[in-house]
Amino acid sequence: MTTTAAHRESQLSALLGLLETDPTNIALLSDCAEAALSERESSLCSELLQRRATIAPAGARETNLLGLAALQSRRFEEAAAIFETLSAGEDDAAGLRFNLAWARANLKDFASALEMLRDSDAAALPQAAMLRVQLLHQLGDFEEAGSAARHYITLHPDHRGLMAAVSVLALDIEDETLAAACAAKAGDHPDALTTLGTLALGDEHATDALGLFERALAANDGSPRAWVGLGLAKLMTGAPEAAPAALDRGAEIFGDHLGSWIAAGWSYFVNGDLTTARARFETALALDPTFAESHGSLAVLDILAGELAEGIKKSDVALRLDRQCFSAALAKSLLAAGAGDGETARRIFDLAARTPIDASGRTIGQALARMGMGVK
């Protein structure tokens, strides 16, 4: 235990000791509640505040503590209601607006959360800057997110959470220089480790990427990007049997991220489970019928199953949607070379999946999985 932590614990213990001798002292109850919150004892904080409320009405301080305790214990609806009341009509309330936005963001009410955060709040509070970047990113406003991010990192250059959030955004706006620079400043933040892993994967340093994704997941096992990255790294480091579970986990957390479902499907294909591969491709297709890779990937499976007419139909659809569709091009190659012979087509694909396609040694199989994730 650090000296600071020991001091806080002794402070809480001392205050609780005093409270035993003076149980109706409302100022002492508030002090105890605040000390409990600082020790992440949110239940104790709420209990103490409830005791105080039986003696005297809660003031702004106590109401704020109740809201913070609700946030700490992930009771986000309760927290949102409290901070909505506290922030109403308050201009100089950046902290209150941030807390309300944080609660709403955790309730997946992203648009409402963003509406609460002013640019001035982000300028004043680095955590508000981080959240505003994340919300703009989540809502798909990449131009505004990029502009805001580049401004905020000049205002708060030492905030690891902001740097990590900007590193993730930078990947999606294809600014790898910004991604690497911000991730390097974010230390061991799991989002930064995931960014570094993604960059390593893109540079064909799959072993390095694997370690980075594992570290990211050790810190936050709810990161879909890290799970998908881990699965792709497993595919690229000769451990394909471990890839499907990781890719499935990432795809499920993402929910509607098409590339992760495609990557999961190819990982099952590599392991010989064509039934589950088809199911993953069909999930992507159901989410967005205009995504070319879903049609192209299913076309490959149809051809391998000897269903040439369906394979031709799906590959044609894929190429109409995207002339650069990789899986559709592969399907056409299989059609030309295999002539409908499933075994011949499978041998051709297995050979192609292991064949380097550029000077880096990257194989077609790796390119398919990476392309499905949008990794350059």
WOZI-V561598 format. One record per pair of residues at least 24 apart in sequence whose C-alpha atoms are under 7 Angstrom apart, sorted by the first residue. I is the first residue (numbers start at 0). GAP is how many residues later the second one is. D is the distance in whole Angstrom. If there is no record, write none. Layout:
i=I gap=GAP d=D
i=I gap=GAP d=D
//
This chain:
i=11 gap=24 d=6
i=25 gap=26 d=6
i=29 gap=32 d=7
i=33 gap=31 d=7
i=36 gap=32 d=7
i=41 gap=27 d=5
i=41 gap=30 d=6
i=41 gap=31 d=6
i=44 gap=24 d=7
i=70 gap=32 d=7
i=75 gap=27 d=5
i=75 gap=30 d=7
i=75 gap=31 d=7
i=78 gap=24 d=6
i=79 gap=24 d=6
i=93 gap=27 d=5
i=97 gap=30 d=6
i=109 gap=25 d=6
i=122 gap=29 d=7
i=122 gap=32 d=7
i=125 gap=30 d=6
i=125 gap=33 d=7
i=125 gap=36 d=7
i=126 gap=35 d=7
i=128 gap=33 d=7
i=129 gap=31 d=6
i=129 gap=32 d=4
i=129 gap=35 d=6
i=133 gap=31 d=6
i=136 gap=32 d=6
i=141 gap=31 d=7
i=159 gap=25 d=7
i=159 gap=26 d=4
i=159 gap=27 d=7
i=159 gap=29 d=7
i=160 gap=25 d=7
i=163 gap=25 d=7
i=163 gap=27 d=5
i=163 gap=28 d=5
i=164 gap=26 d=7
i=166 gap=25 d=6
i=166 gap=28 d=6
i=167 gap=27 d=6
i=189 gap=26 d=4
i=189 gap=29 d=6
i=189 gap=30 d=6
i=190 gap=25 d=7
i=193 gap=31 d=7
i=193 gap=32 d=5
i=197 gap=31 d=7
i=200 gap=32 d=7
i=201 gap=173 d=6
i=201 gap=174 d=6
i=205 gap=27 d=5
i=205 gap=30 d=6
i=205 gap=31 d=6
i=206 gap=30 d=6
i=208 gap=24 d=7
i=223 gap=26 d=4
i=223 gap=27 d=7
i=223 gap=29 d=6
i=223 gap=30 d=6
i=224 gap=25 d=6
i=227 gap=32 d=7
i=231 gap=137 d=7
i=235 gap=130 d=6
i=239 gap=27 d=7
i=239 gap=31 d=7
i=240 gap=30 d=6
i=242 gap=24 d=6
i=243 gap=24 d=6
i=255 gap=31 d=7
i=257 gap=26 d=5
i=258 gap=113 d=4
i=258 gap=114 d=4
i=258 gap=115 d=7
i=259 gap=112 d=7
i=259 gap=113 d=6
i=261 gap=32 d=7
i=261 gap=110 d=6
i=262 gap=106 d=5
i=262 gap=109 d=5
i=262 gap=110 d=7
i=265 gap=103 d=6
i=289 gap=31 d=7
i=291 gap=26 d=4
i=291 gap=29 d=6
i=291 gap=30 d=6
i=291 gap=33 d=6
i=292 gap=25 d=7
i=292 gap=32 d=6
i=292 gap=34 d=6
i=295 gap=31 d=5
i=295 gap=32 d=4
i=295 gap=35 d=7
i=296 gap=30 d=5
i=296 gap=31 d=7
i=298 gap=32 d=6
i=299 gap=31 d=5
i=302 gap=37 d=7
i=302 gap=39 d=7
i=303 gap=38 d=5
i=303 gap=41 d=6
i=303 gap=42 d=6
i=304 gap=37 d=6
i=305 gap=34 d=5
i=305 gap=35 d=7
i=305 gap=36 d=5
i=307 gap=32 d=6
//
